Amino acid sequence: MSVKSDVDPGRIALLETMRNTEKTWDTLAPQYGVTNPDPPWKTSLVAMCDCLDVSGALPGLERRHAEDELADSVYRDVPAPERQLLALAHIMLGRGLISEDDLASRMRAVRSRLETA
Amino acid sequence: MSHTHNPGDGGAGERHAAPMVEEITDFEVLEIAVRELAIEHGLFTAEDHRRFTEWAESVGPAAGSRLVAKAWIDPAFKARVMEDAVKACKEIGIDWAEPTGFGTPSDYMNLRVLEDTPTLHHVIVCTLCSCYPRPLLGMSPEWYRTTNYRRRLVRWPREVLAEFGLVLPPEVEIRVEDSNQKCRFMVLPVRPEGTENWTEKRLAEIVTRDCMIGVALPRPGRTADVHPVQKAGRPVQR
């Protein structure tokens, strides 16, 4: 059963900007005729969770409990695996493993890089 | 959208690339950004991430299907599976110690295979989180991770199985096995009638992921899972 975690259920402005984009995989994939049930980044996300677990930076059980709470509250209306990704970012921001400013800045840089490729 | 590539073969043929989503989403960007920051902050290394990614892409339910099919036709192998499943997995090329040499924190090297009989049916769940025998079955389906499945299966197993389309007669006992941090489970279903003289490869084709979780039964002609799991708050009335 779900176990209470220490995650902060408060909304995070940066992540809130992403929830209404209607760009989740289950919406986009059919538009492009893609039948793969998972987006290309899903495996990398799974590996990231494993790495954080192995290193001890974010133990898997703590992450899963926090993820459960966020999935039932803040990101309830977001489909998987986007919900899992948002929850991971939310948890890492909440624990101070990364900062919101750094993340926003890096996201701009990553998008710029990808769009010029 | 699909592209047609003419790889300079003088028109002798053309290749059609698989369609792909041709836009960059915030989610794709977010995953990369979080990962890069985590690596820069020393939370893990790029090399570790590459290793786990390759491992995650290498595992899938086909390994579990092979194990079940082999157990069905080779009683000695089945006995070894029941005695030490992790050790028996090596016979089908699955090493639970991958990718670190001691498994992953989510894949403890302790597996128990649950053998069904005509009067006993097993189904697995992880009520605590989403523990799953990944080396044999790959990544868990999303419904397996939901609190909906985890909470309700232990309370109303017969009804929840019915929602998956698996209606078991009352005389069949249903045993729910709850995975935990120290042990993983997988179901060895009963070999269905009508599969006499089948090859191991052909048998493996009907052992789908859902059969090894226990929310479906193998049967001739069924080679893919459909999982119309409901989001009902109450079990169906039967």
Chai-1 contact restraints between the chains, C-beta under 6 A:
chainA,res_idxA,chainB,res_idxB,connection_type,confidence,min_distance_angstrom,max_distance_angstrom,comment,restraint_id
A,M1,B,T127,contact,1.0,0.0,6.0,A-B,restraint_1
A,S2,B,T147,contact,1.0,0.0,6.0,A-B,restraint_2
A,M18,B,D26,contact,1.0,0.0,6.0,A-B,restraint_3
A,T21,B,D26,contact,1.0,0.0,6.0,A-B,restraint_4
A,K23,B,T25,contact,1.0,0.0,6.0,A-B,restraint_5
A,L28,B,V21,contact,1.0,0.0,6.0,A-B,restraint_6
A,Y32,B,M1,contact,1.0,0.0,6.0,A-B,restraint_7
A,Y32,B,P19,contact,1.0,0.0,6.0,A-B,restraint_8
A,Y32,B,V21,contact,1.0,0.0,6.0,A-B,restraint_9
A,G33,B,P19,contact,1.0,0.0,6.0,A-B,restraint_10
A,V34,B,P19,contact,1.0,0.0,6.0,A-B,restraint_11
A,V34,B,V21,contact,1.0,0.0,6.0,A-B,restraint_12
A,W41,B,E28,contact,1.0,0.0,6.0,A-B,restraint_13
A,W41,B,E31,contact,1.0,0.0,6.0,A-B,restraint_14
A,T43,B,T53,contact,1.0,0.0,6.0,A-B,restraint_15
A,T43,B,A56,contact,1.0,0.0,6.0,A-B,restraint_16
A,T43,B,E57,contact,1.0,0.0,6.0,A-B,restraint_17
A,S44,B,T53,contact,1.0,0.0,6.0,A-B,restraint_18
A,L45,B,E31,contact,1.0,0.0,6.0,A-B,restraint_19
A,V46,B,A56,contact,1.0,0.0,6.0,A-B,restraint_20
A,A47,B,H49,contact,1.0,0.0,6.0,A-B,restraint_21
A,A47,B,F52,contact,1.0,0.0,6.0,A-B,restraint_22
A,A47,B,T53,contact,1.0,0.0,6.0,A-B,restraint_23
A,A47,B,A56,contact,1.0,0.0,6.0,A-B,restraint_24
A,M48,B,R35,contact,1.0,0.0,6.0,A-B,restraint_25
A,D50,B,F52,contact,1.0,0.0,6.0,A-B,restraint_26
A,D50,B,T104,contact,1.0,0.0,6.0,A-B,restraint_27
A,C51,B,F44,contact,1.0,0.0,6.0,A-B,restraint_28
A,C51,B,D48,contact,1.0,0.0,6.0,A-B,restraint_29
A,C51,B,H49,contact,1.0,0.0,6.0,A-B,restraint_30
A,C51,B,F52,contact,1.0,0.0,6.0,A-B,restraint_31
A,D53,B,P105,contact,1.0,0.0,6.0,A-B,restraint_32
A,V54,B,P105,contact,1.0,0.0,6.0,A-B,restraint_33
A,S55,B,L43,contact,1.0,0.0,6.0,A-B,restraint_34
A,S55,B,F44,contact,1.0,0.0,6.0,A-B,restraint_35
A,A57,B,L43,contact,1.0,0.0,6.0,A-B,restraint_36
A,G60,B,P105,contact,1.0,0.0,6.0,A-B,restraint_37
A,G60,B,S106,contact,1.0,0.0,6.0,A-B,restraint_38
A,L61,B,C129,contact,1.0,0.0,6.0,A-B,restraint_39
A,R64,B,C129,contact,1.0,0.0,6.0,A-B,restraint_40
A,A80,B,E142,contact,1.0,0.0,6.0,A-B,restraint_41
A,E82,B,F27,contact,1.0,0.0,6.0,A-B,restraint_42
A,L85,B,F27,contact,1.0,0.0,6.0,A-B,restraint_43
A,L85,B,E31,contact,1.0,0.0,6.0,A-B,restraint_44
A,A89,B,V34,contact,1.0,0.0,6.0,A-B,restraint_45
A,I98,B,L37,contact,1.0,0.0,6.0,A-B,restraint_46
A,D102,B,L37,contact,1.0,0.0,6.0,A-B,restraint_47
A,L103,B,A33,contact,1.0,0.0,6.0,A-B,restraint_48
A,R106,B,A33,contact,1.0,0.0,6.0,A-B,restraint_49
A,R106,B,L37,contact,1.0,0.0,6.0,A-B,restraint_50
A,M107,B,V29,contact,1.0,0.0,6.0,A-B,restraint_51
A,M107,B,A33,contact,1.0,0.0,6.0,A-B,restraint_52
A,V110,B,V29,contact,1.0,0.0,6.0,A-B,restraint_53
A,V110,B,I32,contact,1.0,0.0,6.0,A-B,restraint_54
A,V110,B,A33,contact,1.0,0.0,6.0,A-B,restraint_55
A,R111,B,V29,contact,1.0,0.0,6.0,A-B,restraint_56
A,L114,B,I24,contact,1.0,0.0,6.0,A-B,restraint_57
